[in-house]
């Protein structure tokens, strides 16, 4: 067995974050470890950051503005 895997140094799981065959295999493995059963599938939740924009001119707001810095519309 690879010594890097045994001691934990260098075992990089980031490659399983990308969509593809490896990610699906990892989801099945983790599901089996968590549940102790074959066929248990984990649910992956992806959150999207909501971008706040001005209702009048669609200027991207940083947050906390009471008025749009571009058109002056109340936010």
Secondary structure, DSSP 8 states (H G I E B T S, - for coil): --HHHHH-TT---GGGSSSSHHHHHHHHHHHHHHHSSTT-------------B-TTT--B--S--SB-TTT--B-
